[in-house]
Amino acid sequence: MDEWLKFLIATACVVIIAAGGWFAWSQYREWSDRQKIEQARTYLFNRAKAAPDEREKVNAYCKATLRHIADGGTDNPFINDDGSACRAFGFGR
């Protein structure tokens, strides 16, 4: 077999393996990001003592939390995390 053909086949193999690795990594990152979002949402609903379908309860909790933060209240060590989660999910507006 000619040397150029061996090189061409080897190069094609490297490209295919690299593309497969890139695809697998991007799928993992998307899955990981979705998991983090779901964990943050679950955290927020747990802090609001709300069931998964009680968005109004979470919205009321977030309004109170954001109001408390705006008034300078940082007595609760979790208040800033709660406020960030409320803003990220669009609650409390």
Secondary structure as UniProt FT lines:
FT   HELIX           3..47
FT   TURN            48..49
FT   TURN            52..53
FT   HELIX           55..70
FT   TURN            71..72
FT   TURN            77..78
FT   HELIX           79..89
//
